[in-house]
């Protein structure tokens, strides 16, 4: 297993600076946000920025393993907005191929505040992913649908259902147990029973509840606002998630690939150490957990 840093944790660094920080922290790779207007992201359709990131990654030996777009419009009822979202994901596939990434995080659309026409939103989501799957496959890229609040795949069950309905090896699950935990969806054994055979990527983070009985509330998709939160972010291994058990189970399900440290400093800096210290400490903790769980130290990938 290889450990990657996520540029969610480096909001004050450019992408090259984030890659340098990850190298100094002893990480093997990087998952890079694909979004306009974020310092530590690759702008949509900017080939020059992608080429620079690829060059720096090669120089440092820290592979760009994945991209993380933020579009939720793939199932929008407005055809123009839906087409724009699909075009953004096509551009992400092109960028992934350019930088050598093998996976792209995908939000499973959105459902809207009124929660109307589930069937229509679901069908547009399924057909959109089916449309993108051949392009991704040709580029050697997996589109990994995340267990994520605010989308149509908040739960592991719904994520697995969507991936099975699309039925393409280019469409996989992005397993995020922390998300499932703070939304009060599946605990890790049930989550892996539902989707463990479909994993294409894994996010690792940790948390503690301030009120474990509080209902989950989020008015946005990308983040939970401060006033809505019932959790606090923590360094991996210092929260409530039993990562050694989870990683052992993930390995037993056949996943022996990238673990991405989704250090949420962009959204919740008050909870966490500054990125240079936080990623170094997280990397040490996660390496120890991997060794404890599966008896393997994550190996660096040569490029």
N, C-alpha and C positions, 0 to 999 in steps of 0.2 A: 504493500500500500504506500502511495505517495501522499505527501501533505502539501497542500497549496494554501497560500494566502488569498484573501478576497479583498478587492479594493473598496468594498464597503467600509473597511477598517482604516482606510488611508485618505480621508477627505481633503486633507491639506497638502497631499503629495500629487505631483503629476504621475502619469502611468510609469514613465522611466524611473522616477524617484521611488515609487511604490515597489517596483521590481528590485531596486537596490536594497530597499528596506527588507523585503522578503529574503533576499540572498543573505543579508547580514543576520537575519533571524534563523537561518538554517533551514529554510523552507525549500521544497523541491519545485514548486510551480506557482502559478497565479491564475485566479479566476478574475477576469477584468470586466467591470461594468461597461455596457455598451449603451451610451446615453449622451445626448447633447447637454451641454451646460454643467457637467460635473467634472471637476478638475482631475479626479482620479478615474476617469472613464475614457473610452475611445468614442469620439463623435461619430454619429451615424453617417456612413458613406465616406469617411475621411481616410482614403487609402494611404496618404502620407503618414498620418498618425499611426495607422496599423503597421506600416513598414518600419517605422522607428521603434515601435514596441517589439516587433519581431527581432530587430537587430540587437536591441538592448537585452532581450531575453536570451538570445544566443550567446552574447558576450558574457553574461552572468551565469549561464547554465541554469536559469530558472524559467522553465517552459511556460508559455501562456497555454494553459490546458483547457480553459473555458471562457465563454462570454456570458454576460448577464444583461439582456435587454429588459426594459420595463413596460413595454406596450401591453395593454389589456384589451385592445380593440379587435382581437381576432374573431370574436363572435358578435360584434356590434350589429345592431339592427340597421344602421345606416350603411348602405353599400360602400360609400366613399370612405368612411372611417374604417370600415373593415378592410378595404383594399389597402389603405395606408398602413394598417398594422401588418398585414401579410407582406407588404413590400419591405417594411422595416425588418421583419424576420428573414426575408430573402437576403437583404443586405447584411444581416448578421451572419448568415451562412457563408456569404462571400468573404466577409472579414475573418471568420473563423478559419477558413481555408488559407487565407493570406498569412495569418499569424501562427498557423499550426495547431489551433485548438481543435479538440475532438468532441466537445459538448457545448450546448447552448441551453441556458436556463430559459424556460418558457412559462409565463403565466397563462393559466387556462382561462383566458378571457375574464369577463366579469358578468355579474347577474343583474346589477342595478339595484338601487335602493328599494324599488317597489316589488322586486322579486316576482315579476310577472313573466309568463311565457318561458318556463324552464325548458320545454321541449325545443322551442325554436332556437334559444341561445345555445343549447347543447348540440343541436344538429349543425349549426354554423361553426361551432368550435371543432366538432369531429371532422367536418368536411374540410375546414381550413388546415388542420394538421395533416389530413390525408393528402391535400394538395401540396403541402410543403415536404412531405416525407421523401418522395423520389429525389428532389433537389438536395436534401440533406444527405441521403444515402450516396448520391454520386460524389459529394464533396467529402465523404468519410466523416460526417458529423452526426452526432445524436442530438435530437431535440428532447430535452429532459423536462417533463412537466412536473412542477413543484407542488408538494403539499403546502398550500399557501392560502391564508385567509383572504377574503375579498374576491377570490376567484371561484370557479365552479369545481375546483378540486381541493377544497379545504381539508377533506378527510382522505385517509389512505384508501378507503373503499372506493370513493368516487374517482380518485386518481387512477387506481388500477382498472376500474371499469372503462374509463376513457382510453387508456393505453391499449387495452384489449380490443376495444371496438375499432380503433384505428388499425391495429393489427399490422404493424410494420416494425422491423428491427431498428429503424431509424428514430422511432418514437419510444422513449423510455421514461421511467419515473425518476424524479429527483427527490430522494428521501430526506426529509427534514424533521427529525423527531422532536426537536425543540418547538417547532411550529405546532405540531400535533399535540404536544403537551400543554402549551399555554392556551390553545383554543379548546381544550377539554375534549379532543377527539380521541383517537386510539392511543392506548399505551403501546410501548414498543413491541411486545410480543404479538399483539393483535395486528399492529401496523405491518409487521414483516410477514405475518400469515397472509395478509391481504395482497401485498405488493412485492414481497421479497424476491420473487423470481423475475421481476421486471426492472430491477435497479440499473440506472445508467450513470448516476452521480449521487453524491452524498454531501450534505452540508452538516458541519459540526459546530455547535455552540452550546452554551449552558446558561442556566437561569436559576433563580429562586423566586418563589411566590411571596408577594407581600400579603395577599389574601387568596388562598387556594380555593375558596368557595365563591369568589366573585365571578359572575358570568363574563364571558369573553365579549368585548366590545371593540370594534375598530371601524372608524368612519373612512379610512383610506386603505389602499391595498399595499403600498410599498412599506408602510410603517404603522405602528400603533402610537398615537399621540400620547404625550406625557400624562395628560389628565385621564386617559382611558386605560392606562397600564395597570395590571395587577401583578407584574413581575419586575425583576431587576436582572440585567445581564451580568454574567459572571465569566471568568476564565474557565476554560474547559477543565472539568475535574473538581471545580470548586462550587458547583451547583448541585441540583437534585438529580440530574440525568445519569443513569448508570452506564457510562460510555464503554467500560470494559465489556460488560455483558452485551451491549448493543453491537459493538464491533465484532465480537465473537460470532454473534448470530448473523450479522451481515456477511462475514466470511463464509459461514456455513451455507448461506444462500448463493454462494458463488461469486460474490462481489469482492474483488481484490485489486481495486483501482484507486482513484483519487479521493481523498478526504479533504474537503475545502473548509478552511477555518473562516466561518462567516462572522467575523469580529465586528459587532454592530456599532462601531465608533461614530459612524456618520449620523446615526439616529440617536444614540444614547451615550454620549461621551461622559456624562456624569457618573455612569456606572462602572467605567472601565479605565484601565491604565492607558497612558498615551501609546500610540501604535508601535513604536520601536520596542518598548518594554513589553507591551501586551502580546505582540505576535511572537516574540522570542520565548516568553513564558508559556504561551499557548502551545507553541511548537514542541517545547520540551515535555509538557504535560501530555500532549496527544501522542508523541512518540512512545512515551512510557506506557500509555494506555494500550496502544497497538501491540507493543511487546507483551504486555500482560495478557491481552485478549487472544492473540494468535501466534505469539512467539516469533514475530517477524518485525524487523526494523524496516520502515518504509525506505525503498531504494530510489536513488535519483535516476531520472530518465535522461538518457543522452539524446541530443537532437542533432 
